[in-house]
């Protein structure tokens, strides 16, 4: 590596150390995002506020109430509310569901007749309503088996949960956070670093110096690539140690994929730096181009197959779509390159395309 290139890289490392804004983006922001997203985004529901209208008031009906009370999913807040107050209690969010046990519950149980329990659910949040319905169904099913020891069905299904047996949200979201944080931080670091040179007037000094454009580009990108990669390793380690996310697959393969993905983010940043002239505009453009599509359209939270066709097509050009499949496949399933070669090739192709385009535009701007 020649002396000029090393000098540019040394200059960038000094900028990183002396610039508080860069250090905040590189160190503090990923940690904050990991904790905020890691703890805030949680699909596991506990302590659901429920009401019980026990119209039977018998020992048999009290067994259901006791079973619900002993379950960590439910928090019984109201017992036997007045019929006129049902709607008011839902509107004031005093309960999210109401189980109504009919008057003839005990009599039908003794005669082994089918009992119809009514469950009212607040479905203003459809996802939560679905979980509440499933939880209640499971508890009532267990109670039914406890009362009626006969075979209630000819066939039974015994599910076996693979890859995430505890159904923990952290195991799903923490690998996804690596994709979100890496693309954002990588693009921000590069775009702001280059635009800062324009604002300070030092870019002109570089252009009149005996330095080739490729040396400027490589000298600027390599330090931030290293910093972005260190960020990825830090997030991966914190996710495993703090959130207990198991890493089933190869650490070497994860590191290699993260390096490709960081380069992709750097290419985004370099491309943004060629079309912006201030750090504020670069920051806003980076957030819009990287953060929003990655969170909403890549499969980080919402399944791509459930999106409208137009947004599914858009998701195919988002790098995080492929990196999410790669990182989750390696961490949760232990996938190797043979299972992920298609995603790897597409991600590498996007990275090469963006890097070539950003370098070409950056060279053009330097030579103007």
C-alpha positions, 0 to 999 in steps of 0.5 A, spaced: 500 500 500 503 506 497 504 512 502 499 517 499 493 512 501 496 511 508 496 518 509 489 519 507 487 513 511 491 516 517 487 523 516 481 519 516 482 516 523 484 522 526 478 525 523 474 520 527 477 520 533 477 528 534 470 529 531 464 528 536 459 527 531 462 521 528 464 518 534 456 518 537 454 515 530 459 510 530 459 508 538 453 511 541 447 510 536 448 503 535 448 501 542 442 506 543 438 503 537 440 496 540 437 497 547 431 501 544 429 496 539 431 490 542 427 491 548 421 495 545 419 491 539 416 484 543 411 480 540 410 476 546 404 478 550 404 478 558 399 480 563 393 482 558 388 485 562 382 481 562 375 481 565 371 475 567 363 475 567 362 468 571 354 468 570 354 460 573 358 462 579 359 455 581 365 451 583 366 448 576 366 455 573 371 458 578 376 453 576 376 456 569 377 463 573 383 460 577 386 457 571 386 464 568 389 467 574 395 462 575 397 464 567 402 469 566 399 471 560 393 474 563 391 479 569 384 479 571 382 486 572 375 485 573 370 480 575 363 480 574 362 487 571 355 489 569 352 488 562 351 495 561 358 497 563 362 492 558 362 497 552 365 503 557 370 498 560 373 497 553 373 504 551 377 506 557 381 500 556 380 497 563 380 490 559 382 488 553 378 482 553 372 479 557 370 472 558 363 470 559 361 464 562 354 462 561 349 460 567 348 453 565 355 452 565 356 447 570 350 443 568 352 442 561 359 440 564 356 434 568 352 432 562 358 432 558 354 437 553 358 442 549 358 449 552 359 455 548 363 460 552 363 467 549 369 471 548 369 479 547 376 481 544 378 488 543 381 488 536 383 495 535 390 492 535 389 486 530 395 482 532 394 483 539 387 480 538 389 474 535 394 472 540 389 473 546 384 469 542 390 463 541 392 464 549 384 463 551 383 457 546 389 454 549 387 455 556 380 453 555 382 447 551 387 444 557 381 446 562 376 441 557 381 435 557 382 436 565 374 435 566 373 430 560 378 425 561 375 421 555 378 422 548 375 428 545 378 427 538 380 421 534 386 425 532 391 430 536 396 434 533 403 435 537 407 441 535 414 441 535 417 448 534 424 448 530 429 453 530 426 458 536 423 453 541 421 458 546 418 463 541 422 469 543 421 475 539 429 477 541 431 471 537 427 474 531 429 481 532 436 482 534 439 479 528 434 484 524 437 489 528 444 488 525 441 489 518 438 496 520 444 498 524 449 496 519 446 499 513 444 506 517 451 507 520 455 505 514 451 510 510 451 515 515 459 515 516 461 515 509 456 521 507 457 525 512 465 524 512 465 526 505 460 532 505 464 535 511 470 535 506 466 540 502 463 544 507 470 545 510 473 547 503 478 541 504 476 537 498 479 542 494 485 542 497 485 534 496 483 535 488 489 540 487 494 535 490 498 530 487 493 524 489 489 520 484 481 520 485 481 512 487 486 514 492 481 519 495 476 514 495 479 508 498 483 512 503 476 515 505 472 508 505 477 503 508 477 506 515 469 507 515 468 500 513 473 498 518 469 502 523 462 499 521 465 492 521 467 493 528 460 496 530 457 489 527 461 485 531 459 489 537 452 489 536 452 481 535 456 480 541 451 484 545 445 481 542 448 474 544 450 476 551 445 481 553 439 478 549 441 471 550 440 470 542 444 463 540 448 463 534 448 456 531 452 457 525 459 459 523 461 466 526 466 466 520 461 466 515 457 471 519 463 476 519 464 475 512 457 477 510 457 483 515 463 485 511 460 485 504 453 488 507 458 494 510 461 495 503 454 496 501 452 501 506 458 505 504 457 505 497 450 508 499 453 513 503 458 515 498 453 515 492 449 520 497 455 524 498 455 526 491 448 529 490 448 533 497 452 539 499 451 539 507 451 534 512 444 536 514 441 534 507 446 528 507 443 526 514 436 526 512 437 523 505 441 517 508 435 516 513 430 516 508 434 512 503 436 506 508 432 507 515 425 507 512 425 502 507 430 497 511 425 497 517 418 497 513 419 493 506 425 488 508 422 483 512 425 486 518 418 486 522 412 485 516 413 479 512 414 481 505 409 476 502 403 479 506 405 486 502 402 488 496 405 486 490 408 493 488 412 493 495 414 486 494 417 488 488 421 494 491 423 489 497 427 486 491 432 492 490 433 493 498 440 490 500 437 488 507 432 484 504 437 479 502 442 480 508 436 479 513 435 472 510 442 471 511 443 473 518 437 470 521 439 463 517 446 463 520 444 465 527 438 461 528 438 455 523 445 454 522 445 455 515 451 455 510 453 458 504 450 452 500 443 454 503 445 462 502 448 462 496 443 465 492 442 471 497 449 472 497 450 473 490 444 478 489 447 482 495 454 481 492 451 484 486 447 490 489 454 491 493 458 491 486 453 495 482 452 501 488 460 501 489 461 502 482 456 507 481 458 511 487 465 511 485 464 513 478 460 519 480 465 521 485 470 521 480 466 525 476 465 530 481 472 530 483 474 532 476 469 537 475 
